[in-house]
C-alpha cells in the first residue's frame, strides 16, 4: 500500500520517478524548456501525494511560463495537437493524453481572478484545495497552498477558488470524491457549494454529466438524494470539518454530518427530519 507523502522531497522523488521511464514525455518537456520553464499540475500531483502513481492513468497537465505567442506556436508546429474544451492544447505523447497550457491562458488568470506571470501562482487557480499544487520541472520547486497539506495529512477537502467555467462538472467531481475517498472530511465552502448545486442541477443532469465525462460512472440518484437530505439537515456555521464519511454495509460510501445524523435508523426518519429542519 502506498502511503501519503510526509515531505516535499519524497513527492519530488515520486514525480521524477514517474517521468523517468517515459522518454516521449521527457522529450516534450525538454523541448518546451528551450523557450520557458514548465510545471506539472493537476491530478498527477494529487495522486502522487496521497495515492501513489501505480494506478495513475488520467491526463497529464503541463503549464509553460509564457504567453500563447508565435514562438510557442512554432514549437508546437511539428507536434500533432488539438484545442481542448477549455482552450488549452491537447496532445497525445507516448500513449499519454497531455493538456498543455501557456500560463496566461489558464482560465483563472485569463479571467483576471488570479494575477501573475510566474508558475508559482498556479496553486491559486484551482477549484479544489486538493489540486492546489504545482511542481516546476525546470526549477525543481514545489508550489502549494496552505490548504493542500490538509488534504495530504487529514483528507480535508474544501474549495480553493470558487469561480470556474464548469459548475456542473465541478459538482460531479465533488460527488465522486465523496463517494470514493475513504475518511474524507469536507470543509464549509464545499458544503455550501454542494447544497447550492444540488438545488440548481437535477440528479439526472448530474448522472448524465458523469456518464459523459468518465468511463466508469459511480453516482446514482438514490445516493445523491441521501447526500442532499444530509446537507439540508446540516446546521450552517458548524466548525470544520463539516462532514465525515463512513462506509455502509452495502459498500456505498454515505455522508453524515458530525452533528449526529447517524442517530436516524432509517432513510424515512432522515427524510422527516430534513423536512422539519
Secondary structure, DSSP 8 states (H G I E B T S, - for coil): -----SSHHHHHHHHHHHHHT-HHHHHHHHHHHTTS-EEEETHHHHHHHHT-STT--S-EEEEESS-S-HHHHHHHTTS-EEE-TTS-EEEEETTEEEEEEEGGGSHHHHTTSS--SSGGGGGGG-SBGGG-EEEETTTTEEEE-HHHHHHHHH-EE-BS----S-HHHHHHHHHHHHHH-TT-EE-HHHHHHHHHHHHHS-HHHHHHHHHHH-SS----HHHHHHHHHHHHHS-TT--S--EEEEE-TTS-EEEEETTTGGG--SHHHHHHHHHH-
